[in-house]
Amino acid sequence: FCRVPVEGEQWLRSRRHFNWPSMKTLEKIRTLDCHVVAVGDKISQHSSLEWRISYLLWERELVWSFNDTQLQCFVLLKSLLIKFIDPIVSEKLSSYHMKTVVFWESETIDDNCWRREFLLTFLKNCLLRLKDCVEKQTLMHFIDRSKNLFFGRLDDPEIKERILEILEDILQNILVISMKCVDDIDLATTWQNSHGNVDEFLYNCTVDHPSNITSDFEASRHSLELYHSEQVTWGINVGTALSDFKTLAEYHVALEDKNIASDFDEGFKRSVGMFVLLRSAIIQAVLMLRSEEANTSEKFQRLVNFMDEKSDIDAMSGKLYAITVLFAFGKKEEAYKRIKNVFFRSESSAKYIYVGLSSTCKTIEISQQTITQTKGIPKCQNPQKIIDFPVAYDMIFAKEDISLVAKALKFECLAERSFLVHPVVYASYLRVLCCDKEEKVENIGRLHEAVKECKGTKHNYRHFNILGHCYHEAEFYEEACRCYLVSLSQTSGDGRPNAAVLMLLVCFFNYMQMQVK
C-alpha cells in the first residue's frame, strides 16, 4: 500500500491512551508497509478471487518489542496449545490466536507489572481472556478492530464446549500444567534454585535451559521474516497466473523499467519477474500443444531450456512446472528422472519454508526418497548463524491450462478459473503418473500420506480429488469413491464448486462398465 489503511490509522491514533506498545515501537510501525494477501472470506463463493489487508509486518514488530515476560507468556501459551488443546480439538485455535490474546492483555498492564514474578498471573489472565473470547465466539483482530478472528470457527457447540472444558482444566491446574510445558531433563535443580517460587521457576527455566523456550523464538525469527516477505511475492504470483500473454509482456516491461520499478526490492523484482516469464512459457507450451506443426523438437527443447532457467523462483514449484510440460509432451522418462531428483537428497536432509494456502504445515523436509511436512517454521540450530532456508510455493494453475495439465487437474480446470495444489502433493502425483506399473500402488500410498498431511485448509478437498483419480485409474474404485466423498464433505454448504461431483460420476460409470464385462 502507498498509504496506511483507514483501520491501521485509527489503531495508531488510539495508541496514545495505552502504555503498550511504546511510542518508539509505534514510530517504527508507522514506517512499515501493509500488504494485500491472496486470502478471501472462507464463506464467500468468490473466496479464491478475494484479497485482504495484511498487517503482518506491524504484528511482527509488536512481537519483536515483547519484553521477557510477554515473550515467555506467549511461548507458554503456544506450548499449552500444542500439548493440551490440539490433541483433543485440533485446528480450531492457533498460535495466531494466542499471539492476539497476548496483544490484547498487554495493553491493559501497567509498566510496573512487567516483572518476572508476575509471569504466572499474566499467563492466567491471558487464559481467562481466551476463555471469555471462546465463550462469546469473538476475538477481534488487534489492529483491524472490525475483524473477528473466531468468525465461523466455533459454530459447533460441542467443539466450543470441549475447548472451554480444556481451558477451565488448565486454569484449575495452572501450576502443574505450566511446569509440564517446560521440556527439560533437569528441572529439579532449577526448581531448587527458585526457592519454591513458581514465577521464579518459570523465568529461570528460560535462563538455565534457553534452548527450550526463548531461543526457540530467536531461532525462528529470521525464518519468520523470510516467510512473511515471500508470502507477499507468492500473493502477487497468484494474480499473475490469471494474466494473458499480452498482460504478462506488459508486466515484464514494467519490471525491467528502472523508473517504474525503482522502489521495489531487487530480490522481489527478480522473483516476480521470473514467475512472469515462467507463466509466459506455460502459455507458449499450451499453444504448442494445440498446434502440432509448431511442435518441432528444436522449438520444444528451447522452451524447456527457458523454463529450466526460470525455475529458481523457489525450491520446488518452478521445477515442477517444467516437469509438467515434459509430461504433457510425452517425455515421460525425462519427467520421471527429474521427479526423482525432486525427492532425492544424497547427503543430509533439506528443509524448505512452505509459502502457500494448501497446508497448515510450514516446513517441508526432504530426505532420501521421502518428503514430509511438519508444523511450524524451520529453525536455525544456532540463532547466531542466520540460515536462508529455501522456500516452496503452492502450484498455481488457470483454467486455460486444461490442455497442459494431467487428467485429474483437467477436472479442476472445468470447475474453477484458477486453483492451487500443494507442491508435495503435486510432486507425489507426478511420481504416480510417471512411475512403472510395479511402483504405482506404493507411490499412490505416498501420495495418500502427503494429502493427509495437508489437512486443515479449505484447499485440501482438491488434493482428495487428485488422490481419488489415482485410485480410479488403478481400478481401486471403492477407495476412489471414498476420496471423492471426503472431498465433497469439505465443500458441502459453502457454495464452492467441486470437481468431485463429475469425477464421482465418471468413476461410477467406469465401475458399472467393468461389472458388465
Phi, psi and omega per residue, in radians:
F1 nan 2.493 3.083
C2 -1.461 -0.219 3.082
R3 -2.482 2.864 -3.137
V4 -1.272 2.292 3.085
P5 -1.032 2.742 -3.090
V6 -0.978 -0.792 -3.121
E7 -1.093 -0.668 3.115
G8 -1.170 -0.705 3.115
E9 -1.129 -0.711 3.104
Q10 -1.083 -0.724 3.140
W11 -1.130 -0.772 3.137
L12 -1.057 -0.715 -3.141
R13 -1.165 -0.595 -3.083
S14 -1.310 -0.252 -3.036
R15 -1.202 -0.330 -3.092
R16 -1.122 -0.280 -3.115
H17 -1.596 0.036 -3.057
F18 -2.204 2.709 3.129
N19 -1.347 -0.466 -3.101
W20 -2.250 2.485 -0.072
P21 -1.299 2.911 -3.098
S22 -1.231 2.830 3.111
M23 -1.078 -0.613 3.122
K24 -1.085 -0.757 3.113
T25 -1.134 -0.721 3.141
L26 -1.113 -0.683 3.099
E27 -1.098 -0.682 3.098
K28 -1.169 -0.737 -3.134
I29 -1.068 -0.683 -3.108
R30 -1.078 -0.410 3.139
T31 -1.503 -0.171 -3.053
L32 -1.535 2.661 3.127
D33 -1.379 2.736 2.864
C34 -1.905 2.731 -3.096
H35 -2.284 2.892 2.917
V36 -1.890 2.424 -3.129
V37 -2.146 2.656 -3.067
A38 -1.404 1.179 3.103
V39 -2.333 2.060 -3.116
G40 -1.740 3.134 3.073
D41 -1.196 2.216 -3.056
K42 -1.012 -0.579 -3.049
I43 -1.667 0.027 -3.131
S44 -1.418 2.504 3.082
Q45 -1.221 -0.341 -3.113
H46 -1.920 0.532 -3.053
S47 -0.983 -0.694 -3.070
S48 -1.190 -0.259 -3.129
L49 -1.823 -0.086 -3.032
E50 -1.597 2.723 3.120
W51 -2.236 2.805 3.063
R52 -2.452 2.763 3.118
I53 -1.322 2.357 3.136
S54 -2.033 2.324 3.076
Y55 -1.900 0.579 -3.054
L56 -1.001 -0.742 -3.118
L57 -1.183 -0.625 3.092
W58 -1.142 -0.821 -3.114
E59 -1.132 -0.647 3.102
R60 -1.072 -0.727 3.137
E61 -1.148 -0.619 3.079
L62 -1.096 -0.755 3.122
V63 -1.154 -0.710 3.121
W64 -1.055 -0.466 -3.103
S65 -1.476 -0.079 3.137
F66 -0.995 2.432 2.941
N67 -1.464 3.128 -3.068
D68 -0.995 -0.740 -3.078
T69 -1.159 -0.784 3.097
Q70 -1.070 -0.801 -3.106
L71 -1.092 -0.772 -3.136
Q72 -1.147 -0.652 3.102
C73 -1.122 -0.763 3.120
F74 -1.051 -0.781 -3.139
V75 -1.136 -0.703 3.103
L76 -1.124 -0.700 3.097
L77 -1.088 -0.733 3.101
K78 -1.120 -0.663 3.119
S79 -1.162 -0.703 3.076
L80 -1.070 -0.719 3.119
L81 -1.058 -0.834 -3.074
I82 -1.204 -0.711 -2.994
K83 -1.543 -0.543 -2.976
F84 -2.125 -0.342 -3.104
I85 -1.831 -0.938 -3.101
D86 -0.978 -0.697 -3.134
P87 -1.092 -0.368 -3.104
I88 -1.821 -0.800 3.123
V89 -2.262 1.638 -3.039
S90 -1.542 2.687 2.985
E91 1.196 0.129 3.122
K92 -1.675 -0.698 3.041
L93 -1.935 2.587 -3.094
S94 -2.336 2.959 3.098
S95 -1.116 -0.464 3.086
Y96 -1.124 -0.683 3.079
H97 -1.124 -0.717 3.127
M98 -1.093 -0.736 3.120
K99 -1.089 -0.736 -3.132
T100 -1.121 -0.686 3.094
V101 -1.078 -0.744 3.105
V102 -1.101 -0.695 3.078
F103 -0.990 -0.907 -3.089
W104 -1.090 -0.740 -3.116
E105 -1.207 -0.570 -3.088
S106 -1.111 -0.628 -3.086
E107 -1.288 -0.158 3.139
T108 -1.702 -0.125 -3.022
I109 -1.660 2.340 3.057
D110 -1.237 2.690 -3.114
D111 -1.000 -0.653 -3.074
N112 -1.295 -0.095 3.118
C113 -1.596 -0.137 -3.119
W114 -1.431 1.121 3.104
R115 -2.154 2.648 -3.021
R116 -1.106 -0.426 -3.137
E117 -1.246 -0.174 3.120
F118 -1.823 0.210 -3.082
L119 -1.015 -0.832 -3.100
L120 -1.134 -0.649 3.103
T121 -1.119 -0.759 3.124
F122 -1.119 -0.726 3.098
L123 -1.068 -0.765 3.140
K124 -1.109 -0.736 3.123
N125 -1.096 -0.666 3.098
C126 -1.129 -0.724 3.121
L127 -1.157 -0.677 3.089
L128 -1.122 -0.726 3.101
R129 -1.113 -0.758 3.127
L130 -1.082 -0.748 3.130
K131 -1.073 -0.745 3.118
D132 -1.113 -0.690 3.121
C133 -1.142 -0.708 3.101
V134 -1.128 -0.757 3.134
E135 -1.013 -0.746 -3.107
K136 -1.554 -0.088 -3.089
Q137 0.971 0.645 -3.079
T138 -2.469 1.996 2.984
L139 -2.316 1.811 -3.050
M140 -1.347 2.518 3.037
H141 -1.000 2.431 -3.031
F142 -1.193 -0.531 -3.121
I143 -1.753 -0.933 3.092
D144 -1.541 1.621 -2.995
R145 -1.240 -0.036 3.106
S146 -1.605 -0.080 -3.019
K147 -1.864 2.093 3.117
N148 -1.630 1.974 -3.098
L149 -1.223 -0.295 3.132
F150 -1.694 0.092 -3.107
F151 -1.064 2.115 3.104
G152 1.347 -0.003 -3.071
R153 -1.570 -0.579 -2.991
L154 -2.072 0.580 -3.097
D155 -1.219 -0.481 3.116
D156 -1.315 1.982 -3.075
P157 -1.078 -0.556 3.141
E158 -1.184 -0.741 3.116
I159 -1.141 -0.774 3.121
K160 -1.025 -0.797 -3.128
E161 -1.132 -0.641 3.136
R162 -1.154 -0.727 3.112
I163 -1.095 -0.740 3.128
L164 -1.084 -0.687 3.110
E165 -1.110 -0.742 3.137
I166 -1.112 -0.790 -3.137
L167 -1.106 -0.686 3.117
E168 -1.142 -0.698 3.112
D169 -1.112 -0.715 3.098
I170 -1.097 -0.763 -3.130
L171 -1.115 -0.674 -3.128
Q172 -1.248 -0.424 -3.107
N173 -2.187 0.667 -2.959
I174 -1.075 -0.590 -3.136
L175 -1.127 -0.945 -3.093
V176 -1.118 -0.788 -3.069
I177 -1.203 -0.651 3.105
S178 -1.086 -0.689 3.134
M179 -1.165 -0.526 3.108
K180 -1.222 -0.313 -3.129
C181 -1.355 -0.189 -3.115
V182 -1.771 1.815 -3.025
D183 -1.532 1.304 3.129
D184 -1.948 2.835 3.085
I185 -1.711 -0.207 -3.110
D186 -2.328 1.130 3.120
L187 -1.303 -0.440 -3.041
A188 -1.059 -0.801 -3.126
T189 -1.126 -0.738 3.130
T190 -1.095 -0.723 3.121
W191 -1.113 -0.742 3.140
Q192 -1.097 -0.726 3.138
N193 -1.241 -0.258 3.135
S194 -1.587 -0.034 3.075
H195 0.978 0.629 3.062
G196 1.362 0.120 -3.140
N197 -1.633 2.088 -3.026
V198 -1.127 -0.802 -3.128
D199 -1.093 -0.699 3.114
E200 -1.119 -0.679 3.132
F201 -1.088 -0.848 -3.127
L202 -1.080 -0.677 3.107
Y203 -1.165 -0.792 -3.100
N204 -1.119 -0.484 3.087
C205 -1.056 -0.622 3.138
T206 -1.271 -0.363 3.124
V207 -1.566 -0.830 -3.087
D208 -1.307 -0.546 -3.064
H209 -2.312 1.078 -3.024
P210 -1.089 -0.434 -3.098
S211 -1.153 -0.271 -3.090
N212 -1.677 -0.290 -3.091
I213 -2.248 -1.540 -2.934
T214 -1.169 -0.616 -3.114
S215 -1.263 -0.300 3.013
D216 -1.052 -0.708 3.097
F217 -1.177 -0.804 -3.127
E218 -1.112 -0.660 -3.119
A219 -1.146 -0.434 -3.107
S220 -1.640 -0.213 -2.966
R221 -0.976 -0.922 -3.088
H222 -1.145 -0.682 3.130
S223 -1.129 -0.654 3.102
L224 -1.126 -0.734 3.104
E225 -1.060 -0.764 3.131
L226 -1.122 -0.742 3.141
Y227 -1.032 -0.831 -3.087
H228 -1.154 -0.704 3.131
S229 -1.191 -0.682 3.131
E230 -1.232 -0.480 3.102
Q231 -1.091 -0.642 3.104
V232 -1.142 -0.805 3.128
T233 -1.050 -0.806 -3.111
W234 -1.126 -0.663 3.114
G235 -1.053 -0.669 3.077
I236 -1.134 -0.698 -3.125
N237 -1.101 -0.587 3.120
V238 -1.035 -0.799 3.102
G239 -1.175 -0.622 -3.135
T240 -1.082 -0.593 -3.086
A241 -1.095 -0.350 -3.126
L242 -1.583 -0.040 -3.052
S243 -1.453 2.598 3.061
D244 -1.489 3.101 -3.034
F245 -1.079 -0.699 -3.126
K246 -1.112 -0.774 3.142
T247 -1.133 -0.697 3.112
L248 -1.079 -0.681 3.110
A249 -1.104 -0.681 3.109
E250 -1.151 -0.698 3.080
Y251 -1.042 -0.773 -3.100
H252 -1.089 -0.767 3.128
V253 -1.093 -0.738 -3.129
A254 -1.110 -0.718 -3.134
L255 -1.200 -0.476 3.121
E256 -1.453 -0.317 -3.119
D257 -1.375 1.983 -3.081
K258 -1.143 -0.501 3.133
N259 -1.235 -0.594 -3.119
I260 -1.458 -0.767 -2.987
A261 -1.770 0.296 -3.059
S262 -1.135 -0.459 -3.094
D263 -1.465 -0.144 -3.089
F264 -1.505 2.543 3.050
D265 -1.112 2.463 -3.089
E266 -1.062 -0.724 3.118
G267 -1.097 -0.695 3.110
F268 -1.114 -0.829 -3.137
K269 -1.060 -0.714 -3.123
R270 -1.114 -0.815 -3.085
S271 -1.157 -0.840 3.138
V272 -1.136 -0.727 3.141
G273 -1.090 -0.673 3.122
M274 -1.156 -0.668 3.131
F275 -1.205 -0.642 3.078
V276 -1.004 -0.798 3.141
L277 -1.216 -0.653 3.117
L278 -1.138 -0.717 3.120
R279 -1.151 -0.641 3.079
S280 -1.090 -0.683 3.125
A281 -1.154 -0.640 3.115
I282 -1.122 -0.742 3.094
I283 -1.092 -0.705 3.099
Q284 -1.089 -0.683 3.111
A285 -1.109 -0.700 3.102
V286 -1.072 -0.771 3.127
L287 -1.118 -0.676 3.122
M288 -1.148 -0.650 3.110
L289 -1.111 -0.606 -3.108
R290 -1.391 -0.305 -3.099
S291 -2.156 1.617 -3.021
E292 -1.103 -0.546 -3.108
E293 -1.187 -0.409 3.131
A294 -1.491 -0.137 -3.069
N295 -1.493 1.119 3.086
T296 -1.470 2.691 -3.124
S297 -1.013 -0.740 -3.101
E298 -1.161 -0.775 -3.114
K299 -1.155 -0.707 3.134
F300 -1.128 -0.736 -3.128
Q301 -1.122 -0.646 3.085
R302 -1.098 -0.676 3.126
L303 -1.122 -0.803 -3.139
V304 -1.108 -0.745 3.121
N305 -1.065 -0.705 3.125
F306 -1.109 -0.751 3.134
M307 -1.155 -0.645 3.087
D308 -1.070 -0.692 -3.141
E309 -1.138 -0.536 -3.078
K310 -1.757 0.132 -3.036
S311 -1.368 -0.110 -3.105
D312 -1.436 0.386 3.065
I313 -1.074 -0.470 3.084
D314 -2.818 -2.921 -3.074
A315 -1.492 -0.303 -3.022
M316 -2.307 -0.982 -2.927
S317 -1.067 -0.670 3.132
G318 -1.014 -0.762 3.117
K319 -1.178 -0.631 -3.102
L320 -1.225 -0.546 3.049
Y321 -1.106 -0.748 3.129
A322 -1.120 -0.699 3.115
I323 -1.143 -0.641 3.097
T324 -1.023 -0.762 3.133
V325 -1.147 -0.754 3.110
L326 -1.028 -0.789 -3.126
F327 -1.144 -0.709 -3.125
A328 -1.098 -0.543 -3.139
F329 -1.632 0.246 3.049
G330 1.409 0.202 3.127
K331 -1.554 1.103 -2.997
K332 -1.144 -0.731 -3.108
E333 -1.112 -0.783 3.124
E334 -1.139 -0.677 3.117
A335 -1.092 -0.753 -3.117
Y336 -1.169 -0.664 3.103
K337 -1.051 -0.733 -3.136
R338 -1.247 -0.635 3.105
I339 -1.074 -0.729 3.111
K340 -1.042 -0.639 3.117
N341 -1.184 -0.546 3.092
V342 -1.127 -0.672 -3.074
F343 -1.519 -0.326 -2.939
F344 -1.700 2.351 2.981
R345 -2.191 2.045 -3.068
S346 -1.270 -0.500 -3.098
E347 -1.992 -2.146 -3.115
S348 -1.299 2.890 -3.135
S349 -1.252 2.786 3.110
A350 -2.061 2.525 3.100
K351 -2.070 2.359 3.094
Y352 -2.068 2.591 2.988
I353 -1.520 2.070 -3.140
Y354 -1.440 2.211 3.122
V355 -2.123 1.850 -3.128
G356 3.061 -2.967 -3.067
L357 -2.064 0.086 -2.992
S358 -1.664 0.030 3.113
S359 -2.755 2.608 3.050
T360 -1.494 -0.190 3.084
C361 -1.409 2.277 -3.069
K362 -1.854 0.051 3.097
T363 -2.138 2.272 3.020
I364 -1.966 2.195 -3.115
E365 -2.094 2.255 -3.141
I366 -2.000 2.232 3.062
S367 -2.573 2.320 -3.099
Q368 0.961 -2.087 -3.107
Q369 -1.917 0.372 -3.103
T370 -2.173 2.600 3.028
I371 -2.190 2.226 3.116
T372 -2.194 2.762 3.099
Q373 -2.020 2.480 3.104
T374 -2.357 2.745 3.141
K375 -1.205 2.721 3.024
G376 1.405 2.943 3.130
I377 -1.521 2.442 3.090
P378 -1.049 2.483 -3.046
K379 -1.956 2.611 2.984
C380 -1.345 2.244 3.119
Q381 -1.103 -0.583 3.075
N382 -2.036 1.827 -3.094
P383 -1.004 -0.384 3.141
Q384 -1.340 -0.297 -3.127
K385 -1.920 1.831 -3.072
I386 -1.326 2.283 3.113
I387 -2.073 2.221 3.032
D388 -1.539 1.631 3.108
F389 -1.158 2.450 3.039
P390 -1.105 2.708 3.101
V391 -1.908 2.764 3.091
A392 -2.334 2.125 -3.109
Y393 -1.611 2.781 2.915
D394 -1.085 2.617 2.955
M395 -1.306 2.394 -3.131
I396 -2.123 2.130 3.117
F397 -2.186 2.622 3.071
A398 -1.969 2.813 -3.104
K399 -1.078 -0.457 3.116
E400 -1.174 -0.204 -3.131
D401 -1.498 0.144 -2.978
I402 -0.989 -0.630 -3.128
S403 -1.346 -0.253 -3.091
L404 -1.647 -0.667 -3.004
V405 -1.353 2.822 3.137
A406 -1.259 2.979 -2.942
K407 -0.912 -0.865 -3.060
A408 -1.032 -0.623 -3.098
L409 -1.422 -0.300 3.052
K410 -1.088 -0.658 3.084
F411 -1.081 -0.702 -3.141
E412 -1.152 -0.631 3.105
C413 -1.116 -0.549 3.104
L414 -1.265 -0.496 -3.033
A415 -1.589 -0.519 -3.010
E416 -2.407 2.719 3.116
R417 -1.233 -0.650 3.056
S418 -2.662 2.794 -3.125
F419 -2.756 2.857 -3.111
L420 -2.005 2.608 3.020
V421 -2.399 2.359 3.129
H422 -1.100 2.408 -3.077
P423 -1.060 -0.591 3.124
V424 -1.228 -0.734 3.094
V425 -1.091 -0.770 -3.105
Y426 -1.168 -0.737 3.101
A427 -1.079 -0.706 3.128
S428 -1.163 -0.632 3.097
Y429 -1.145 -0.783 3.106
L430 -1.082 -0.610 3.113
R431 -1.145 -0.676 3.084
V432 -1.093 -0.748 -3.098
L433 -1.166 -0.619 -2.999
C434 -1.626 -0.330 -3.009
C435 -1.317 2.897 3.072
D436 -1.196 2.813 -3.105
K437 -1.033 -0.626 -3.102
E438 -1.151 -0.462 -3.099
E439 -1.657 -0.086 -2.978
K440 -1.027 -0.884 -3.065
V441 -1.104 -0.746 3.135
E442 -1.077 -0.728 -3.115
N443 -1.283 -0.517 3.020
I444 -1.129 -0.670 3.082
G445 -1.072 -0.687 3.097
R446 -1.167 -0.685 3.071
L447 -1.076 -0.719 3.120
H448 -1.011 -0.767 3.122
E449 -1.101 -0.711 3.131
A450 -1.108 -0.702 3.120
V451 -1.128 -0.751 3.132
K452 -1.088 -0.615 -3.131
E453 -1.217 -0.284 -3.132
C454 -1.611 0.223 -3.086
K455 -1.088 2.710 3.029
G456 1.751 0.048 3.107
T457 -2.157 2.835 -3.102
K458 -1.342 -0.078 -3.137
H459 -1.711 -0.079 -3.006
N460 -1.252 -0.370 3.111
Y461 -1.013 -0.603 -3.139
R462 -1.177 -0.593 3.091
H463 -1.138 -0.670 3.092
F464 -1.165 -0.555 3.062
N465 -1.120 -0.752 3.114
I466 -1.095 -0.800 3.126
L467 -1.100 -0.760 3.126
G468 -1.047 -0.700 3.135
H469 -1.151 -0.631 3.090
C470 -1.134 -0.738 3.065
Y471 -1.099 -0.701 3.128
H472 -1.052 -0.856 -3.129
E473 -1.092 -0.522 3.119
A474 -1.513 0.059 3.122
E475 1.162 0.506 2.954
F476 -1.691 1.327 -2.949
Y477 -1.177 -0.623 -3.131
E478 -1.130 -0.789 3.112
E479 -1.122 -0.662 3.127
A480 -1.080 -0.831 3.135
C481 -1.083 -0.659 3.129
R482 -1.088 -0.726 3.119
C483 -1.128 -0.752 -3.137
Y484 -1.125 -0.652 3.134
L485 -1.193 -0.674 3.058
V486 -1.075 -0.743 3.125
S487 -1.047 -0.820 -3.127
L488 -1.124 -0.606 3.125
S489 -1.139 -0.447 -3.115
Q490 -1.440 -0.229 3.125
T491 -2.067 -0.020 -3.114
S492 -1.121 2.280 3.055
G493 1.578 -0.192 -3.111
D494 -1.885 0.021 3.025
G495 1.398 0.028 -3.127
R496 -1.304 2.413 3.068
P497 -1.173 2.468 -3.108
N498 -2.400 2.064 -3.121
A499 -1.133 -0.208 -3.120
A500 -1.054 -0.497 3.121
V501 -1.048 -0.898 3.133
L502 -1.165 -0.720 -3.114
M503 -1.129 -0.642 3.118
L504 -1.161 -0.704 3.113
L505 -1.127 -0.756 3.118
V506 -1.109 -0.721 3.128
C507 -1.097 -0.778 -3.135
F508 -1.122 -0.719 3.130
F509 -1.083 -0.808 3.140
N510 -1.130 -0.638 3.112
Y511 -1.127 -0.743 3.135
M512 -1.142 -0.673 3.095
Q513 -1.087 -0.709 3.135
M514 -1.130 -0.650 3.136
Q515 -1.165 -0.629 3.134
V516 -1.158 -0.695 3.127
K517 -1.140 nan nan
